[in-house]
Amino acid sequence: MQVQADTSLGTKLFLLRALKNPLRLGAVAPSSRHLGALLARYTIVDDFSPIIELGGGTGALTRALINTGLDPKLLYVIELDPALAAYLKSALPQVNVIHGNAAELDQILPPEVIGKVHRVVSGLPMINIPESIQRKVLESCFKIMAPGGAYLQYTYSPRSSIDAKAYNLKKKRLGTIFRNLPPATVWEYTKAV
Ligand SMILES: C[S@@+](CC[C@H](N)C(=O)[O-])C[C@H]1O[C@@H](n2cnc3c(N)ncnc32)[C@H](O)[C@@H]1O
């Protein structure tokens, strides 16, 4: 299935919410399709496992995942901002949108999803998130993932925005996309044994 690119209404809404809460949004524009394509390549691992997206915004990455072939019913998008969550629900009704906090992922996901997730993909602005909340987000993600699962994060710094060692994780750089505003680097984190 293919979904249309975001409308100018979505882009305006993103800007308005970013002006209202710049630290929470952590970006000036939705992700480009080039970043979406790189993330989708590493996120879709099979045709049946649920995928979690943290920080859906106006759905730029959500659309890239669907347009790369992911069944929207397998996608669970968590968004903290009430206006953005409402927008996502109306713009992408096939997707499971949850208005909630990524730090409480293990409590807000439907029980049937828990333990079946192989990838969590995150657009959360980790650089602006206090260490104690980062820990809750990561702990909660690895609690709901299947063994061997990976957490993917993009960041606008060439460096990892997560101190992997502090959370007993291994990190791997998957690539940098310059055709994004601003350029973004994608990292993969897995449990260190
Ligand atoms: C950089 S934007 C990413 C938007 C979108 N994924 C994209 O690629 O265009 C970050 C998003 O994370 C959301 N967010 C921030 N903290 C959050 C949290 N604790 N739980 C869920 N969403 C959060 C913000 O409201 C915002 O929509």
The ligand as a Gaussian input file, in Angstrom:
#p B3LYP/6-31G(d) Opt

LIG

0 1
 C       12.085000      15.309000      15.702000
 S       10.322000      15.077000      15.880000
 C       10.184000      13.634000      14.848000
 C        8.983000      13.640000      13.979000
 C        8.880000      12.534000      12.924000
 N        9.250000      11.224000      13.426000
 C        9.689000      12.835000      11.693000
 O       10.575000      12.031000      11.390000
 O        9.443000      13.843000      11.037000
 C       10.225000      14.371000      17.522000
 C        8.838000      13.942000      17.965000
 O        8.945000      13.267000      19.236000
 C        7.826000      13.640000      20.046000
 N        8.189000      13.335000      21.450000
 C        9.076000      14.003000      22.241000
 N        9.170000      13.401000      23.438000
 C        8.329000      12.326000      23.416000
 C        8.021000      11.289000      24.350000
 N        8.585000      11.252000      25.570000
 N        7.142000      10.331000      23.977000
 C        6.567000      10.350000      22.730000
 N        6.825000      11.311000      21.817000
 C        7.696000      12.284000      22.137000
 C        7.637000      15.111000      19.728000
 O        6.360000      15.580000      20.095000
 C        7.882000      15.103000      18.204000
 O        6.700000      14.884000      17.488000

